[in-house]
């Protein structure tokens, strides 16, 4: 595996930091999750739909599979000393404490790099080290709201609509992982470690780079959402999702005159230009009125052979039943020590054509401390 032989200390909890550590584990690193003795990572008890597996939430296993657990109270002198010993053997350390906390614990960048000059020190925060938001809670929904993202989804008459998943947390974790890997490459050349920092807010801003590039160069107000089938605030008709007689159909970029000929827009020639954002609702209304008359399969049978970018809107049962999903082998089974199993998604990366999977569940709290202490003593 690409990262075989590297050791990562994961001092983070919830999603952003642990998702970065998870990807490093998927790529072959040994990840030691350092948790507080009382309760551990708070996501152990963050139950979604009440789903428990091996004493912890399914969410915890999804984001912390294939790791080891080492319990330590960082405010306790003996435990803090044990963690410092771990730092001498680690290649990477990840944390998501608020700015200043790691310094107060004696585990800030200056202290840790003095212990181990080769270490890659990775931190994820809500809003960075400075500014008026510095000490605000770094939580996904709050950052979506502050960053303007929530004003991009939904139709023009809707209130702000957040993404239905923790998209900022997961993006920040991916960005942090990129930074860690870049510094590991540099270390391979120069021998020195380094520090990488990512904030949820900066990740949310970067997610909007296409839209902000337009706004920063001439915009004086939020771009208007389409009042009909909004899909992207800067893309013209027919881009969006439309109701059909039995479900929904997504239409991406396609010339409106070509689409009109295929679906029977008899008055299409009288419509305004499709690239006129002020006119897109008029065009989309005509499209919507036609598509609702027949089922999704009918329209796909017309549009797909003609090369129009269209797709049915699937829910999870339909997705999992589709042959396209089966072809990806997108899930894996993990096993608890008692033999119980849980189905989770797998790492989406393939290396040398190999799908990366691991059958190891997330560790029980503190399960590996004795063995890890023994390794250090040896």
C-alpha positions in Angstrom: 0.0 0.0 0.0 1.3 3.5 -0.8 1.5 4.6 2.9 2.5 1.3 4.4 5.0 1.9 7.2 3.7 5.4 8.2 2.1 6.1 11.5 -0.6 8.7 12.0 -1.8 10.0 15.4 -5.5 11.1 15.1 -6.4 13.5 17.9 -9.5 14.7 16.2 -13.2 13.9 16.5 -16.5 14.1 14.6 -15.9 14.3 10.8 -13.4 16.6 9.2 -10.2 15.4 11.0 -11.2 11.8 11.3 -12.2 11.6 7.6 -8.6 12.8 6.7 -7.1 10.1 9.0 -9.5 7.5 7.5 -8.3 8.2 4.0 -4.7 7.8 5.2 -5.6 4.5 6.8 -7.3 3.4 3.5 -4.0 4.1 1.8 -2.0 1.9 4.1 -1.0 4.1 7.1 -1.3 2.9 10.7 -3.7 5.3 12.3 -3.7 5.5 16.1 -6.8 7.3 17.3 -6.1 9.2 20.6 -9.3 9.5 22.6 -10.3 10.8 26.0 -10.8 7.9 28.5 -14.4 9.0 29.4 -16.6 8.5 26.3 -13.9 8.9 23.6 -14.7 10.6 20.3 -18.1 12.3 20.8 -19.3 10.7 17.6 -19.2 7.3 19.3 -22.5 8.3 20.8 -23.9 10.2 17.8 -26.5 7.8 16.8 -28.3 8.3 13.5 -31.6 6.5 13.3 -30.6 4.7 16.5 -28.2 2.4 14.7 -25.6 0.8 17.1 -22.8 -1.5 16.2 -20.3 -3.0 18.7 -21.3 -0.4 21.3 -20.8 2.7 19.1 -22.8 4.5 16.5 -22.6 3.3 12.9 -21.4 6.8 12.0 -18.4 6.3 14.2 -17.5 3.1 12.5 -18.0 4.7 9.0 -15.5 7.4 9.7 -13.1 5.5 12.1 -12.8 2.0 10.7 -9.4 0.4 10.3 -7.9 2.5 13.1 -6.5 1.7 16.6 -7.7 3.4 19.8 -5.4 4.8 22.4 -7.0 6.5 25.5 -5.3 9.5 27.1 -6.3 12.5 29.1 -4.2 15.3 27.6 -4.6 17.3 30.8 -3.0 14.5 32.8 0.8 14.7 33.1 1.4 11.0 32.7 -0.9 10.6 29.8 0.4 13.7 28.1 3.9 12.3 28.5 2.8 9.1 26.9 1.3 11.0 23.9 4.6 12.9 23.5 6.4 9.5 23.3 4.0 8.5 20.6 4.8 11.7 18.7 8.5 10.8 18.6 7.5 7.7 16.4 4.7 9.3 14.4 4.9 10.6 10.9 1.7 12.6 11.0 -0.5 14.1 13.8 -4.0 15.4 13.1 -6.1 17.6 15.4 -9.2 19.7 15.3 -9.1 21.6 18.5 -10.1 25.2 18.5 -7.2 27.7 17.9 -4.9 28.0 20.9 -6.0 24.7 22.6 -3.1 22.6 21.4 -0.6 25.3 22.5 -2.2 25.3 26.0 -1.9 21.5 26.2 1.8 21.8 25.3 1.2 20.1 21.9 1.3 23.1 19.6 3.3 23.1 16.4 6.5 24.6 17.9 6.5 22.0 20.7 5.7 19.0 18.6 8.2 19.9 15.8 10.9 20.3 18.5 10.0 16.7 19.6 10.0 15.4 16.1 11.3 17.6 13.3 10.1 15.2 10.6 6.5 15.2 11.7 3.7 16.5 9.5 1.4 18.5 11.8 -2.1 18.8 10.4 -4.9 21.0 11.9 -8.5 21.6 10.9 -10.5 24.5 12.5 -13.7 26.2 11.9 -12.5 29.6 10.7 -8.7 29.8 10.9 -6.3 31.2 13.5 -7.4 34.9 13.3 -10.4 37.1 12.7 -13.7 37.7 14.4 -15.0 34.2 13.7 -11.9 32.5 15.3 -13.7 31.1 18.4 -17.1 30.4 16.8 -18.2 26.7 16.8 -16.9 25.1 13.6 -20.0 23.2 12.6 -21.0 22.2 9.0 -24.5 23.8 8.9 -23.2 27.0 10.5 -20.4 27.3 7.9 -22.7 26.6 5.0 -24.9 29.4 6.3 -22.1 31.9 6.9 -20.4 31.2 3.6 -23.3 31.9 1.3 -23.6 28.3 0.2 -27.2 27.9 1.5 -28.4 30.7 -0.9 -27.3 28.6 -4.0 -29.8 25.7 -3.6 -33.6 25.7 -3.9 -35.8 27.8 -6.2 -36.0 31.6 -6.1 -39.0 31.6 -3.8 -37.5 29.2 -1.3 -35.6 30.1 1.9 -31.9 29.2 2.1 -31.4 25.5 1.5 -28.4 23.7 3.0 -26.9 20.6 1.5 -28.4 17.5 2.9 -25.1 16.1 4.1 -22.0 17.4 5.9 -20.4 18.5 2.7 -18.1 21.1 4.3 -16.7 18.8 6.9 -15.9 16.1 4.3 -14.4 18.6 1.8 -12.2 20.1 4.6 -11.0 16.6 5.5 -10.1 15.9 1.8 -8.3 19.2 1.6 -6.4 18.4 4.8 -5.4 15.0 3.4 -4.0 16.7 0.2 -1.9 18.9 2.4 -0.6 16.0 4.4 0.3 14.0 1.4 2.1 17.0 -0.2 4.2 17.5 3.0 5.0 13.8 3.1 6.3 14.1 -0.5 8.4 17.2 0.5 9.7 15.3 3.5 10.8 12.5 1.2 13.0 15.1 -0.6 14.2 17.4 2.1 13.8 15.3 5.3 11.9 18.0 7.1 8.3 17.9 8.3 5.9 20.8 8.2 2.5 22.2 9.2 -0.7 22.2 7.2 -3.9 24.0 8.3 -7.4 23.9 6.7 -10.5 25.6 8.0 -14.1 24.7 7.2 -14.8 28.2 6.1 -11.9 28.2 3.6 -13.0 24.8 2.3 -16.6 26.2 1.9 -15.2 29.2 0.0 -13.1 27.0 -2.3 -16.2 24.8 -3.0 -17.8 27.9 -4.5 -14.8 28.9 -6.7 -16.8 28.8 -10.0 -19.5 31.1 -8.7 -17.3 33.4 -6.7 -15.0 33.9 -9.7 -17.9 35.5 -11.5 -19.2 37.4 -8.5 -15.7 38.8 -7.6 -15.3 40.2 -11.1 -18.4 42.3 -11.4 -21.2 41.1 -9.2 -22.9 43.4 -6.8 -25.6 41.1 -5.4 -26.2 37.4 -5.0 -26.9 35.8 -8.4 -30.7 35.0 -8.8 -31.8 31.5 -8.3 -34.1 30.2 -11.0 -37.7 30.2 -10.0 -38.3 26.9 -11.8 -36.0 23.8 -11.5 -33.0 25.7 -10.1 -29.9 23.7 -10.6 -27.1 26.3 -10.9 -27.4 30.0 -10.4 -25.2 30.9 -13.3 -26.4 28.3 -15.9 -29.2 28.9 -18.4 -32.2 26.8 -19.3 -32.8 23.9 -19.3 -30.3 23.1 -16.5 -32.2 21.7 -13.5 -34.5 18.9 -12.2 -38.0 18.5 -13.6 -41.0 16.4 -12.5 -42.2 13.7 -14.8 -45.4 11.7 -14.7 -43.8 9.2 -12.3 -40.7 10.8 -10.9 -38.0 13.3 -11.8 -35.6 14.0 -14.6 -32.3 15.9 -14.5 -31.3 17.9 -17.6 -27.8 19.3 -17.9 -26.3 21.6 -20.5 -28.0 21.2 -23.9 -29.1 23.7 -26.6 -32.7 24.6 -25.9 -33.7 24.4 -29.6 -32.4 20.9 -29.9 -34.2 19.9 -26.7 -37.3 21.5 -28.0 -37.3 19.6 -31.2 -36.9 16.3 -29.3 -39.7 16.9 -26.7 -42.1 18.8 -28.9 -41.8 22.4 -27.8 -43.9 23.8 -30.7 -43.6 27.4 -29.5 -39.9 27.1 -28.8 -38.9 29.5 -31.5 -40.9 32.3 -29.8 -39.0 31.9 -26.6 -36.1 34.3 -25.6 -32.5 33.2 -26.1 -31.6 30.3 -23.8 -28.5 32.0 -22.5 -30.5 34.9 -21.2 -30.7 34.3 -17.4 -33.6 36.7 -17.2 -35.6 34.5 -19.5 -34.7 31.1 -18.2 -37.8 30.7 -16.0 -40.0 31.3 -19.0 -38.1 28.6 -20.9 -38.1 26.2 -18.0 -41.8 26.6 -17.4 -42.5 25.4 -21.0 -40.1 22.5 -20.5 -41.6 21.6 -17.2 -45.2 21.7 -18.6 -44.2 19.2 -21.3 -42.0 16.8 -19.2 -44.8 16.3 -16.6 -47.0 14.6 -19.3 -45.0 11.4 -19.7 -42.9 9.2 -17.4 -39.1 9.3 -16.9 -38.4 6.2 -19.0 -40.3 7.7 -22.0 -38.1 10.8 -22.0 -34.9 9.0 -21.4 -35.6 6.8 -24.4 -35.8 9.9 -26.5 -33.1 12.0 -25.0 -30.2 9.6 -24.3 -30.0 8.2 -27.9 -29.8 11.8 -29.1 -26.9 12.5 -26.9 -28.7 14.9 -24.5 -27.2 14.9 -21.0 -30.1 13.6 -18.9 -30.5 11.3 -16.0 -33.3 9.9 -13.7 -33.3 11.2 -10.2 -32.7 8.1 -8.0 -33.4 7.6 -4.3 -31.1 5.2 -2.4 -33.3 2.1 -2.9 -33.3 2.7 -6.7 -29.5 3.5 -6.7 -28.6 0.3 -4.8 -30.8 -1.8 -7.1 -29.2 -0.4 -10.3 -26.6 -2.5 -12.2 -24.4 0.6 -12.4 -24.1 0.7 -8.6 -23.3 -3.1 -8.5 -20.6 -2.6 -11.1 -18.7 -0.2 -8.8 -18.5 -2.6 -5.9 -19.0 0.6 -3.8 -19.6 -1.1 -0.4 -17.7 -3.3 1.9 -18.3 -5.4 5.1 -16.5 -4.7 8.3 -16.4 -7.1 11.3 -16.5 -6.5 15.0 -14.4 -8.7 17.4 -17.6 -10.8 18.2 -18.1 -11.5 14.5 -21.0 -9.1 13.9 -20.8 -7.3 10.5 -21.8 -3.9 9.2 -22.0 -2.7 5.6 -20.3 0.6 4.8 -19.1 2.5 1.8 -15.5 1.9 0.8 -12.6 4.2 -0.1 -13.4 5.6 -3.6 -9.7 5.5 -4.7 -8.2 2.7 -6.8 -4.5 2.1 -6.7 -2.9 0.2 -9.5 -6.3 -1.0 -10.4 -7.0 -2.3 -6.9 -10.1 -1.4 -5.0 -9.1 -0.4 -1.5 -11.1 -2.2 1.2 -10.6 -3.2 4.9 -12.7 -5.5 7.0 -11.6 -3.9 10.3 -14.3 -2.1 12.3 -13.6 1.0 14.3 -11.7 0.1 17.5 -13.3 -0.2 20.9 -12.4 2.6 23.2 -8.8 2.2 24.5 -8.6 -1.3 23.0 -5.0 -0.8 21.7 -3.3 1.3 24.4 -1.6 -1.6 26.1 -0.2 -3.0 22.9 0.9 0.4 21.6 2.7 1.1 25.0 4.4 -2.2 24.6 5.5 -1.3 21.1 7.1 1.9 22.4 8.8 0.1 25.3 10.3 -2.4 22.9 
